[in-house]
């Protein structure tokens, strides 16, 4: 699955940010916006959600729970990353979690379809991964632009 490889490659793209200064990574990208490290923490938290709440239920014909309220989920993500000591630790956790998530996706039957509550369906693995791949790319571009790398 080509999308899955791109999804995994994003872990490496985000890990490049370890070479940037803490001030680059902890300064908000714009007024009233998150910092790059908070954005990475946000993506990490979505990966954890997928790994813990969705992957175990991804079976052919299954109905998966609705995606969480985005505002609440993002608030929880910011609380979650408070446990980390520094930005490298968050990035390392993101890369590790993404690799685990990709491994779990690889173990699923590629032909399954499923429903996600409150979402137009059906979903395939490819459709699900594409949503989060696009999400990665959107945020990666935001970060690159904010640190003058685009």
C-alpha positions as a Markdown table, in Angstrom:
| # | Residue | x | y | z |
|---|---|---|---|---|
| 1 | Unk | 0.0 | 0.0 | 0.0 |
| 2 | Unk | 1.8 | 3.1 | -1.3 |
| 3 | Unk | -0.1 | 5.4 | 1.0 |
| 4 | Unk | 1.1 | 3.5 | 4.0 |
| 5 | Unk | 4.7 | 4.0 | 3.0 |
| 6 | Unk | 4.1 | 7.7 | 2.6 |
| 7 | Unk | 2.4 | 7.8 | 5.9 |
| 8 | Unk | 5.4 | 6.1 | 7.5 |
| 9 | Unk | 7.8 | 8.4 | 5.6 |
| 10 | Unk | 6.2 | 11.3 | 7.4 |
| 11 | Unk | 7.7 | 10.1 | 10.6 |
| 12 | Unk | 11.1 | 10.7 | 9.2 |
| 13 | Unk | 10.1 | 14.1 | 7.8 |
| 14 | Unk | 9.0 | 15.2 | 11.3 |
| 15 | Unk | 12.1 | 13.7 | 13.0 |
| 16 | Unk | 14.2 | 16.2 | 11.0 |
| 17 | Unk | 12.9 | 18.9 | 13.3 |
| 18 | Unk | 15.1 | 17.6 | 16.1 |
| 19 | Unk | 18.0 | 19.5 | 14.4 |
| 20 | Unk | 16.2 | 22.8 | 15.0 |
| 21 | Unk | 16.5 | 24.9 | 18.1 |
| 22 | Unk | 14.0 | 24.7 | 20.9 |
| 23 | Unk | 13.0 | 28.3 | 20.3 |
| 24 | Unk | 12.1 | 27.4 | 16.7 |
| 25 | Unk | 10.0 | 24.5 | 17.9 |
| 26 | Unk | 8.3 | 26.1 | 20.9 |
| 27 | Unk | 7.3 | 29.4 | 19.3 |
| 28 | Unk | 3.8 | 29.6 | 18.0 |
| 29 | Unk | 3.6 | 29.5 | 14.2 |
| 30 | Unk | 1.3 | 32.5 | 14.3 |
| 31 | Unk | -0.7 | 34.5 | 16.7 |
| 32 | Unk | -3.2 | 32.2 | 18.6 |
| 33 | Unk | -1.7 | 29.1 | 16.9 |
| 34 | Unk | 0.3 | 26.2 | 18.2 |
| 35 | Unk | 4.0 | 25.8 | 18.2 |
| 36 | Unk | 5.6 | 23.2 | 15.9 |
| 37 | Unk | 6.1 | 20.9 | 18.8 |
| 38 | Unk | 2.5 | 21.2 | 19.8 |
| 39 | Unk | 1.5 | 20.4 | 16.3 |
| 40 | Unk | 3.6 | 17.3 | 16.4 |
| 41 | Unk | 2.1 | 16.4 | 19.8 |
| 42 | Unk | -1.4 | 16.9 | 18.2 |
| 43 | Unk | -0.5 | 14.4 | 15.4 |
| 44 | Unk | 1.0 | 12.0 | 17.9 |
| 45 | Unk | -2.2 | 12.0 | 19.9 |
| 46 | Unk | -4.2 | 11.2 | 16.8 |
| 47 | Unk | -1.9 | 8.3 | 16.1 |
| 48 | Unk | -2.4 | 7.1 | 19.7 |
| 49 | Unk | -6.2 | 7.4 | 19.2 |
| 50 | Unk | -6.0 | 5.3 | 16.0 |
| 51 | Unk | -3.7 | 2.7 | 17.5 |
| 52 | Unk | -5.7 | 2.3 | 20.7 |
| 53 | Unk | -9.3 | 2.9 | 19.7 |
| 54 | Unk | -9.7 | 2.2 | 16.0 |
| 55 | Unk | -7.2 | -0.4 | 14.9 |
| 56 | Unk | -8.4 | -3.1 | 17.3 |
| 57 | Unk | -11.9 | -2.7 | 15.8 |
| 58 | Unk | -11.0 | -2.6 | 12.2 |
| 59 | Unk | -12.6 | -5.7 | 10.9 |
| 60 | Unk | -14.7 | -6.2 | 7.7 |
| 61 | Unk | -18.2 | -4.9 | 8.2 |
| 62 | Unk | -17.4 | -3.4 | 11.7 |
| 63 | Unk | -18.8 | -0.2 | 13.0 |
| 64 | Unk | -16.1 | 1.9 | 14.7 |
| 65 | Unk | -16.8 | 4.6 | 17.2 |
| 66 | Unk | -17.1 | 8.2 | 16.0 |
| 67 | Unk | -14.1 | 10.4 | 15.8 |
| 68 | Unk | -13.8 | 12.4 | 19.1 |
| 69 | Unk | -14.8 | 16.0 | 19.4 |
| 70 | Unk | -11.8 | 17.8 | 17.8 |
| 71 | Unk | -11.7 | 20.6 | 20.4 |
| 72 | Unk | -11.7 | 18.2 | 23.3 |
| 73 | Unk | -9.3 | 15.8 | 21.6 |
| 74 | Unk | -6.8 | 18.7 | 20.9 |
| 75 | Unk | -7.1 | 19.9 | 24.5 |
| 76 | Unk | -6.3 | 16.3 | 25.7 |
| 77 | Unk | -3.4 | 16.2 | 23.3 |
| 78 | Unk | -1.9 | 19.4 | 24.8 |
| 79 | Unk | -2.3 | 17.9 | 28.3 |
| 80 | Unk | -0.7 | 14.6 | 27.1 |
| 81 | Unk | 2.5 | 16.3 | 25.8 |
| 82 | Unk | 3.1 | 18.1 | 29.1 |
| 83 | Unk | 4.6 | 14.8 | 30.4 |
| 84 | Unk | 7.6 | 15.1 | 28.1 |
| 85 | Unk | 10.8 | 16.8 | 29.2 |
| 86 | Unk | 11.9 | 18.2 | 25.9 |
| 87 | Unk | 11.0 | 18.5 | 22.3 |
| 88 | Unk | 13.3 | 15.6 | 21.2 |
| 89 | Unk | 11.4 | 13.3 | 23.5 |
| 90 | Unk | 8.1 | 14.3 | 21.9 |
| 91 | Unk | 9.5 | 13.8 | 18.4 |
| 92 | Unk | 11.0 | 10.4 | 19.4 |
| 93 | Unk | 7.6 | 9.3 | 20.8 |
| 94 | Unk | 5.9 | 10.4 | 17.6 |
| 95 | Unk | 8.3 | 8.5 | 15.4 |
| 96 | Unk | 8.0 | 5.4 | 17.6 |
| 97 | Unk | 4.2 | 5.5 | 17.8 |
| 98 | Unk | 3.9 | 6.1 | 14.0 |
| 99 | Unk | 6.1 | 3.1 | 13.3 |
| 100 | Unk | 4.0 | 1.0 | 15.6 |
| 101 | Unk | 0.8 | 2.2 | 14.0 |
| 102 | Unk | 2.1 | 1.5 | 10.5 |
| 103 | Unk | 3.1 | -2.0 | 11.6 |
| 104 | Unk | -0.5 | -2.5 | 12.9 |
| 105 | Unk | -1.9 | -1.3 | 9.6 |
| 106 | Unk | 0.3 | -3.7 | 7.7 |
| 107 | Unk | -1.1 | -6.6 | 9.7 |
| 108 | Unk | -4.7 | -5.8 | 8.7 |
| 109 | Unk | -6.5 | -7.3 | 5.7 |
| 110 | Unk | -6.3 | -4.7 | 2.9 |
| 111 | Unk | -9.7 | -5.6 | 1.6 |
| 112 | Unk | -11.7 | -4.8 | 4.7 |
| 113 | Unk | -14.4 | -2.1 | 4.8 |
| 114 | Unk | -16.0 | -0.6 | 7.9 |
| 115 | Unk | -18.2 | 2.2 | 9.0 |
| 116 | Unk | -17.2 | 5.0 | 11.4 |
| 117 | Unk | -20.1 | 6.4 | 13.3 |
| 118 | Unk | -21.3 | 9.8 | 12.2 |
| 119 | Unk | -19.2 | 9.6 | 9.0 |
| 120 | Unk | -20.2 | 8.9 | 5.5 |
| 121 | Unk | -19.1 | 5.4 | 4.7 |
| 122 | Unk | -17.9 | 2.9 | 4.0 |
| 123 | Unk | -14.2 | 3.3 | 4.9 |
| 124 | Unk | -11.4 | 1.2 | 3.5 |
| 125 | Unk | -7.9 | 1.2 | 5.1 |
| 126 | Unk | -6.7 | 3.3 | 2.2 |
| 127 | Unk | -9.4 | 6.0 | 2.8 |
| 128 | Unk | -8.7 | 6.0 | 6.5 |
| 129 | Unk | -4.9 | 6.4 | 6.0 |
| 130 | Unk | -5.4 | 9.1 | 3.4 |
| 131 | Unk | -7.3 | 11.3 | 5.8 |
| 132 | Unk | -4.4 | 11.2 | 8.3 |
| 133 | Unk | -1.7 | 11.4 | 5.5 |
| 134 | Unk | -3.3 | 14.6 | 4.3 |
| 135 | Unk | -3.5 | 15.8 | 7.9 |
| 136 | Unk | 0.2 | 15.2 | 8.3 |
| 137 | Unk | 1.0 | 17.0 | 5.1 |
| 138 | Unk | -1.1 | 20.0 | 6.0 |
| 139 | Unk | 0.7 | 20.4 | 9.4 |
| 140 | Unk | 4.1 | 19.6 | 7.9 |
| 141 | Unk | 3.7 | 22.4 | 5.5 |
| 142 | Unk | 2.6 | 24.7 | 8.3 |
| 143 | Unk | 5.7 | 24.0 | 10.3 |
| 144 | Unk | 8.1 | 24.2 | 7.4 |
| 145 | Unk | 6.6 | 27.6 | 6.4 |
| 146 | Unk | 6.8 | 28.9 | 10.0 |
| 147 | Unk | 10.5 | 28.0 | 10.4 |
| 148 | Unk | 11.4 | 29.3 | 6.9 |
| 149 | Unk | 12.0 | 26.0 | 5.3 |
| 150 | Unk | 9.4 | 26.1 | 2.6 |
